[in-house]
Amino acid sequence: QVSLVESGGGLVQPGGSLRLSCAVSGFPFSSNTMSWYRQAPGKERELVAFISSASTITNYADSVKGRFAISRDNAKNTVDLQMNNLKPEDTAVYYCKSRYRNIDYWGKGTLVTVSF
């Protein structure tokens, strides 16, 4: 059974940092790409960051370039999102996602709130 479980969200002040983690099980993690998405209140879900199976390729949304970094540990079946210099507009529920056998799998999300 495929499972993706995010953790690490919370309340942080503008300019602060958070590190999100996603623990994955149920499919060959090291063979699959992984992504982080987010969905802010009243907005559509958007791609934040992508990482290839061997970490050789990463891509980021323009809005987070230079502030966020995606990484993965294929030995631990985890994918992380380091978020620095957070802004109020980064407030959203963050989801990790993978695609396995032509099916998209999502975690339930973790809430990040950036506010004073």
C-alpha positions in Angstrom: 0.0 0.0 0.0 1.4 3.4 -1.1 1.8 5.9 1.7 3.1 9.5 1.7 3.2 11.3 5.1 4.3 14.9 5.4 5.6 16.5 8.5 7.3 19.7 9.7 4.7 22.3 9.1 3.8 25.0 11.6 3.7 28.7 12.3 6.8 30.8 11.5 7.5 34.5 11.3 8.3 36.2 8.0 12.0 35.7 7.3 12.1 32.4 9.2 12.8 28.9 8.1 11.1 25.5 8.1 12.0 22.1 6.9 9.3 19.8 5.6 9.8 16.1 5.3 7.8 13.4 3.5 8.1 9.7 4.4 7.2 7.3 1.6 6.5 3.6 1.5 4.8 1.1 -0.7 6.6 1.6 -4.0 10.3 1.7 -5.2 11.1 5.1 -4.0 14.6 5.4 -5.5 13.2 4.8 -9.0 10.6 7.6 -8.9 10.6 11.3 -9.1 9.1 13.3 -6.2 7.5 16.7 -6.0 6.3 19.2 -3.5 3.1 21.1 -4.2 1.2 23.7 -2.2 -2.3 25.0 -2.1 -3.1 28.4 -0.5 -6.6 29.3 0.6 -8.8 30.1 -2.3 -6.1 29.2 -4.8 -5.3 26.2 -7.0 -2.7 23.7 -6.1 0.7 24.6 -7.6 4.0 22.9 -8.1 6.7 24.1 -5.8 9.7 21.8 -6.4 10.6 18.7 -8.3 13.5 16.2 -7.9 14.5 13.4 -10.1 15.1 9.9 -8.8 18.8 10.2 -8.5 18.7 13.9 -7.4 20.5 15.0 -10.6 17.6 17.3 -11.7 15.7 19.8 -9.5 13.2 22.4 -10.6 11.5 25.2 -8.7 8.6 27.5 -9.1 9.9 31.0 -9.8 8.3 32.3 -6.6 10.6 30.1 -4.4 13.8 30.0 -6.4 16.8 30.9 -4.2 14.8 30.3 -1.0 13.6 26.7 -1.1 15.7 23.6 -1.6 14.4 20.1 -2.3 16.4 17.0 -1.4 15.9 13.3 -1.0 17.4 10.3 0.8 16.9 7.2 -1.2 18.2 5.1 1.7 15.5 6.4 4.1 12.7 6.9 1.5 12.3 10.5 2.4 12.1 13.8 0.5 12.6 17.1 2.2 11.9 20.7 1.4 14.1 23.3 3.1 12.3 26.6 3.1 14.2 29.8 4.0 13.3 33.5 4.1 9.6 32.6 4.3 7.0 35.1 3.2 3.4 35.5 4.1 2.5 34.4 0.6 4.1 31.0 1.3 1.3 30.3 3.6 -0.4 27.1 2.3 -0.9 23.4 2.8 2.1 21.6 1.4 1.8 18.2 -0.2 4.4 15.7 -1.5 3.5 13.7 -4.5 4.8 10.9 -6.7 3.7 9.0 -9.7 3.8 5.3 -9.8 2.4 3.0 -12.5 0.6 6.0 -14.0 -1.1 6.8 -10.8 -0.5 10.0 -8.8 -0.1 9.5 -5.1 -0.5 12.4 -2.6 0.1 12.8 1.0 -2.5 14.5 3.2 -0.5 17.7 3.5 1.1 19.8 6.2 0.1 23.4 7.0 2.6 26.1 6.8 1.6 29.5 8.2 3.9 32.5 7.8 2.7 35.4 10.0 3.7 37.6 12.9 
